[in-house]
Amino acid sequence: MTNVTEFATRGEIEDDLLVVDYVAGRLTGDARMAFETQLASDAELRLAVEEERQLRAALTAAPDVGVPPATGFESLRDEIASDRSPVAWRHPSVAAGAALIAFAFLLALLRPGGDTLPDVEDAVFTGLSENPALVSDGNTVTIVFAPGVSADERADISAQLGFTLVDGPNAVGAWTAVATVDVDRETLTRWREDPRIDLAEPRRYESP
Amino acid sequence: MTSTSNDDDDRALINRVASQRDAGAFERLYHSYRRRLGPFMYRFVRDVAANEETFNDVMMTVWRKAESYNGSSRVSTWIFGIAYRQCLKALRQAGKDPGSDEHREVADENTPSLERQDLVERALNGLSAEHRLVIELSYFAGHSYQEIAEIAGCPENTVKTRVFHARKRLRVIMNELGEQHS
């Protein structure tokens, strides 16, 4: 099979995705009008739109393979029946208890010889960096550690490489880190070459 | 599939699950996501029985963690994020590296029948896990690039780059498979 690895500029990618969004109906307002104006006079663009329509039609006409059977729910009935105590997080005493549990959980994560990343069952499903103050300095980075990296090791890595973990992990195991060094190309290269790190990407936030 | 009204329905259901432990609301969510999530997960897990089991694991996580959904994203984005992570876990437990090509089904030139949908399936199977993820979420589940970034835990520009290259690769694979067929 042919390998498609050629380089593409950000502009080429954005232009190409305009075609995708137009065909998907996600291009609206002025952007759609501008696109259609160009479409009227650009034969190459019309061809790209037609190709995208064909690709989308082929993809979305695919049959629903892998839909679990409706009867699958029966196997969960007993489990949810035994776990139906009402959640009363807004009650002050319950909230205080929850805070204590959360603190204990945090301590457990940070204890010497602590566990690896919480598994999906135990993950803290918080949004990453909902606090704008965390990202105002432009040094915020998304970090995903390699599987098996423990809480202690995360602390060591953070100190060695120059960032502080401020939130996470999210549902897919990513952490938000604020760099204590300049996040330039060399820094990112150094972090990405570290075998204990699977992903290090600067975060970019757009104004609302 | 991904309209605002759908998300409103989902939010109402997840709130009832979180605040009242409403099994009826959970059952409605379960059946709604069977069709939305099952095929997405199947393309990662590639095993009917394992997919059913993994789907139930995902939905039990939704049941247990419903109160931790904070409303900052669509419910489907939150659930797809859980599913993606659960699929990666299932692949690792099965001894398959989700980042490698090892578990991919590549086109078999000796297979006599290449119907159109079969061709699409085989083309999708020829993509890497990362490329398949963005195509699945963009084309099948209708998520925005920003939502896909949340689910995959990567920047939005990375998602766009992956969509760009995944589409190119899909077209190449589909053309090659079509030529083999003809």
Interface residues (C-beta under 8 A of the other chain):
Chain A: M1 T2 V4 T5 A8 R10 E12 I13 E14 D16 L17 V20 A24 R26 E51 E52 L55 R56 A58 L59 T60 A61 A62 P63 D64 V65 G66 V67 P68 P69 A70 G72 F73 S75 L76 R77 E79 I80 A81 D83 R84 S85 P86 V87 W89 D119 V120 E121 A123 V124 F125 T126 G127 L128 E130 T142 V144 P147 N170 A171 V172 G173 A174 L199 E201 P202 R203 R204
Chain B: A18 S19 Q20 R21 A23 F26 E27 Y30 H31 R34 R35 G38 P39 M41 Y42 R43 V45 V48 N51 E52 F55 N56 D57 M59 M60 T61 W63 R64 K65 A66 E67 S68 Y69 N70 S72 S73 W78 G81 I82 Y84 R85 Q86 K89 R92 V106 A107 R116 Q117 L119 V120 E121 L124 G126 I135 S138 Y139 F140 G142 S144 Y145 E150 I151 A152 G153 C154 P155 E156 N157 T158 K160 T161 V163 F164 H165 R167 K168 R169 L170 R171 V172 I173 M174 E176
